[in-house]
Amino acid sequence: MPLHVSPAPAPALRSVLTALGSPAAVHEARTPALRVEPGSLTVAHPLPLHVLDHVTPRAGQAAAPITRLIGWRFLIVGAEHAVAAAETLLTAGGWAFSHFCEGPYVTSTEQALRRADALPTAYQPRLLSVPELYMLTLWLHRETADEPAGGPPAPADLLVPLAPAPPGIAPNRPHQVADLLPMLTLRLTPAPLLGTPA
């Protein structure tokens, strides 16, 4: 079933198109792929980028994730596949271009989107970053009509860790939030200091 991709804010898209059309911005970027890709480049797959701030345990309940929108990421597509990504962020003056990037997450995002598009259930694709674990996931949100900027992952949502994933977490495999979140909570919880009560 096709993914329900949310449109990015128009100023965010414009800022990326402006940067992509600027020889100076492309030349200064640490993305050689943008400079050597033959032919034209297009902007595709706008994804809201959320960060997992922390996981709050609740008495007698599963831990509740706290997330916030930090920007939008776009894939920059060449003749055959994505060669880079562009990120925007929300500033006091509105949405602004942040930077270009390349690397394994570009390829794994494109592949994960392709696989998710073939799933039998419709999802709204988002990205969820877990900075403390150097982890990026494709977040497949079940409520396709929801505002892409808000709301934490629901227990039935899927998280697909993108390669490279942290040790012990299988990349490129969908995990229900309810299954993956306890593992992330354990890794994000500081270990007690020696000699102090747990």
Long-range contacts (C-beta under 8 A, 24 or more apart in sequence): 1-119, 1-120, 1-121, 1-122, 2-117, 2-122, 3-113, 3-116, 3-117, 3-122, 3-123, 3-124, 3-125, 3-140, 4-122, 4-123, 4-124, 4-125, 4-144, 4-145, 5-45, 5-46, 5-47, 5-124, 5-125, 6-46, 6-48, 6-124, 6-148, 7-46, 8-46, 8-48, 8-72, 8-74, 8-88, 9-72, 9-95, 11-94, 11-95, 11-96, 12-46, 12-71, 12-72, 12-88, 12-95, 13-43, 13-46, 13-74, 15-88, 15-95, 15-96, 15-97, 16-43, 16-74, 16-86, 16-88, 16-97, 17-43, 18-97, 19-86, 19-97, 19-100, 20-76, 20-86, 25-97, 25-100, 26-100, 29-84, 29-99, 29-100, 30-100, 30-101, 31-83, 31-84, 31-100, 31-101, 31-102, 32-102, 33-78, 33-83, 33-84, 33-102, 34-76, 34-83, 34-84, 34-100, 34-102, 37-78, 37-79, 37-83, 38-78, 38-79, 39-78, 39-79, 41-76, 41-77, 41-78, 41-83, 42-76, 42-77, 43-74, 43-75, 43-76, 43-77, 43-86, 44-74, 44-75, 44-76, 44-77, 44-82, 45-74, 45-75, 45-82, 45-109, 45-110, 45-113, 45-125, 46-72, 46-73, 46-74, 47-72, 47-73, 47-74, 47-109, 47-125, 47-126, 47-127, 48-72, 48-126, 48-127, 48-148, 48-149, 49-73, 49-87, 49-126, 49-127, 49-129, 50-126, 50-127, 50-128, 50-129, 50-139, 51-128, 51-129, 51-130, 51-131, 52-128, 52-129, 52-130, 52-131, 52-184, 54-188, 55-181, 55-184, 55-185, 55-188, 57-185, 62-155, 62-178, 62-181, 62-182, 63-181, 63-182, 63-185, 64-152, 65-152, 65-153, 65-177, 65-181, 66-152, 67-128, 67-151, 67-152, 67-153, 69-148, 69-149, 69-150, 70-129, 71-98, 73-109, 73-127, 75-106, 75-109, 75-110, 76-100, 81-107, 81-110, 82-106, 82-107, 82-109, 82-110, 85-109, 104-162, 104-163, 104-164, 105-136, 105-162, 108-162, 108-163, 108-171, 108-172, 109-136, 109-138, 109-162, 111-172, 112-138, 112-160, 112-162, 112-172, 113-138, 115-160, 115-172, 116-140, 116-160, 116-174, 119-174, 123-157, 123-158, 124-148, 128-153, 128-159, 130-184, 130-188, 132-187, 132-188, 133-166, 133-184, 133-187, 133-188, 134-166, 135-161, 135-165, 135-166, 135-169, 136-161, 136-162, 137-161, 137-162, 138-162, 140-174, 153-177, 153-181
